[in-house]
Amino acid sequence: MSTRNTQHAERRLFAVTGLGALAYVGIWPASTATDTEHTVSTIVDAAHPGMSRRAFAYTLRQVAAQLDAQADAEEEGPLDADQLTEADVRNAAIVAEAGR
């Protein structure tokens, strides 16, 4: 049994089952150097082999609108623009490092 804080990165297996999946998006915490530090960035992976880029983008916008509506209904506060910018920079570095 692990005593690590649940805020720390954990190893995960990400799989899309079935041959009929049109698309997927996976988001999980990035690993840390010692795996005992708090995770401050995320890994995002996505694919859309069953639909066009434009259809995939439309679907993501629809999902985002639903999540925004749920957040509004729960009176969740707005996002911090500085935190978003920092996350974008980190994610771009991770993608560039992975050679995608």
N, C-alpha and C positions, 0 to 999 in steps of 0.2 A: 504494500500500500504506500502510495506516495504522500509525502508531507508538504510537497511544493504548493505554493500559493496558486490558486486557480487563475490568477492574472498572468501567469507565466506561460510561455509557449509550450504546447504539447504536440507530440507527433500525431499526425492524423493520416488515415487512408481516405483518399477521395476517389470515388468511383461513380460513374454514371452507368446504371444497369439498363439493359434492354436495347434493342436495335432501333426502336422507334423514337428515341430522344431527339427532339428538334434542336435543342440548345441547352447549355448549362452555364452557370456562373458559380464559382467556388471562391469563398473568402475565408481565410483562416489566419491566425497569428503567425508572424514570422518567428523562426527560431532565434534564440539569443546565444551569445558566445558560450555561456556556462549553463544555460538552461535553468538558471536560478534567478536571473534578472527579469524585471518586468518587460514585457513585450510592448514596444512602442510603434511597431509598424505591422502591416498586414501583407499577405500574399493574395493576389487576385488572379484567378485563371478563368478563362471563358472560351467557349467555342460554339459555333452555330452551323454545324455541317448540314443540318436539315432545313435551313432557311437562308434567305439573302441577308446581306449586311443591313440593308435598310429595314427589313422586317424584324431583324434581331434588335436593332436600335429602337424601333417603335415599341416592341414588346418590353424592353428595359424601361422606356419612359412610362409605359402604362403601369408597370410594377412600382416604379418610383413614385408615381402619383398616388397609388393606393397606400404606400407606406407613409407618404407625407400626410395624407388624409387621416390615417390612423394616429400618427404622431400629434396632429392638430387636435383630434378628438380626445387624446390623453393629456393634452396641454403640455406636451414636451417642449422644452425651450429650443430656441434657434441654434444653428450650428455656429461655431467660432470659425470665421474665415481664415484666421492665421493658422489654426490647427489643420484646416483642410489643405492649405497651401503647403505646409510642412509634410503632410501625408502624401500629397501628390509628388513632391520632390523625392521622398523616400521610395515610393512605388515606382517612379520612373527609373531610379537608380537600380532597383532590384530587377526590373525588366531588362534594362540595358546589360546588367551583369549576367543575366541568364542567356543573353544573346538571341532574344526573340525578335 
